[in-house]
Amino acid sequence: MLELSNKTNLLEQKNYKYSLQDVAEPNLYNDLFAYEEVPKVSFNHRRVPIGMPEEIWITDTTFRDGQQSVEPYSVEQIVDLYKLMSRLGGPFGIIRQTEFFVYSEKDRRAIEKCMELGLQFPEITTWIRATREDFRLVKDLGIRETGILVSCSDYHIFNKMKMTRSQAMAQYLDTVKMAFDAGVMPRCHLEDITRADFYGFVVPFVNELSQLAAEAGIPVKIRACDTMGYGVPYPEVALPRSVPGIIYGLQHYSDVDSSMLEWHGHNDFYKAVSNATTAWLYGASAVNCSLLGIGERTGNVPLEAMVMEYASLRGSMDGMDPTVITEIADYFKHNIGYKIPDMTPFVGRSFNVTRAGIHADGLMKDERIYNIFDTGKILNRRPSVMIGKASGLSGIAYWINENYGLRATEAVSKKDALVVELKEWIDAQYEDGRQTTLSVHELETKIEALSGGKLKRL
C-alpha cells in the first residue's frame, strides 16, 4: 500500500507490518554481547535519514532514576531543585517534564509541595509500579502522565521475568489498559531496547500499544531506554545498537509521532550525550536527563549537557537561563554535600581552570584563546587558573586579578613587584619538595603579607 507521508511529503510503502516472533529460545545477541569480551559494534551499511523534529525538548529524571544513586533528597531539597530546574528551563518549557516516585509518604509530600508552586514547567509526572492502586493514586494526585516499565529484551523477558514474548506482551498490554481505565496517559519505558529484538518484539509491541491508545482515545508515549549504555550513534550501525535505526524504526514502522518519542540513555561507554543528541537528530522530540548526570551506575544523560546541545543545534537558548546551571552545581555541593568531580564539564571546579603558565598568559591577552566560550556570561563563571609548580608570572597575575576582582588600573601585571615576589615564594615551596597545588587560603595569606595588607584575605 502506498501512502503520502506528512513528514517527508513523499509516497511511501506502508505494508511493513511486523508480527510478534514468539521464539522458543531467547535471542541474546551473543555474537555482539559475549560477556567475557567488550561488546562489539557491527555494521550493515544501511542508512536512515536525519529527521530533526520541528520542536525538541528535555525531560528530567533527577527525582526518580537520579535519586536511586545518591542519598534520598529531602522534601525541601526536591522543592529547591525543582524551582531551579524551572528557572533553567525558562518560560517556554525547554525542560518540559520531571518524574517522581510515588511509593512513600515523603515522595507524595514532595510532589504536593512542588505542585503548590503553580509552575507550568517542568510538568510533574510519575513512575509507578504496575498496580491498580498506584494508577488510582496518580489519578488522585491530579497527575496526567506516568511511566510504566515494559522491559523489551530477551535478557529481561526470558532470563529475569521467566516468560515468553507473548506472555510479556500480554502482561504489558493489561497494565497499559489499567492506565487507560484510570484516565492516565502511560509513558512506556522500553527497558534495554539496545539488546532487544527490534522487529521480532519491539515494533509489534509498540504497534499493539498504538492500537490500544486509539481505542482508548488517550495517547501513549514511548521512551526508548538504553539501559546499559550499549547504544551507538554512528551511521550504518546494525540494530539493536543503532540509535538512528531505533528512532527511525519506531517512527517508520510503528508510526510513533516525534512528540510521543523520548530517548533515555546511560553513560556506561561514554556515549550518553552523543546518543541523546543523535536521538534528537533522527526524530525523537524528547531526551531524558538528570541533573549532573547522576543516575544508575555511570549515570544518565547530564541535563546541563543537553542544554548546551540544544543551544548548539538551535542557535539559541530559547529562554533558558544557563547561569542557573552554576547555581544548581553550588546547591549540590553546599546544600546536599555532593562531590562533583573537578573535571566535569560546565559544573566541575576545574572545567574552565588552567594550571599551565603558558595558557594563563594566553588568557590574559585574550581569554578566547583558552576558554570554550564566554563562561562568565553564559554560566556566571569567569575562567581561572590554578597556582602550582607550572604557574608562571602571567598565571600568578591572572589569578590575583580574578580572585580579588581587580580590573582596569587596579589590575596587576606579570612585572608587578607583588607578582614577582609571590613567584619567588612559590618556586621556593616546590624546590623544598612540595608536589601539590597551593590552596586559596595559603595564597591569600601570603598575598596579604606581601602587599602590606592592601590585598586582604577574602
Secondary structure, DSSP 4 states (H G I P E B T S, - for coil): -EEE-TTT-SEEE----PPP---SS----TTT--TTSPPP--B----------SS-EEEE-TTTTGGGGSSPPPHHHHHHHHHHHHHHHTTTTSEEEEEEE-SSHHHHHHHHHHHHTT--SSEEEEE--SSHHHHHHHHHTT--EEEEE---SHIIIIIIS---HHHHHHHHHHHHHHHHHTT-EEEEEETTGGGS-IIIIIHHHHHHHHHHHHHHT---EEEEEETTS--B-STTBPTTTBHHHHHHHHHHHH---GGGEEEEEB-TTS-HHHHHHHHHHHT-SEEEEBGGG--STT-B-BHHHHHHHHHHHHSS-TT--THHHHHHHHHIIIII-----TT-TTTSTTTTEE--HHHHHHHHH-GGGT-SS-HHHHSS---EE--STT--HHHHHHHHHHHTT--GGG---TTSHHHHHHHHHHHHHHHTT--SPPPHHHHHHHHHHHTTTSS---
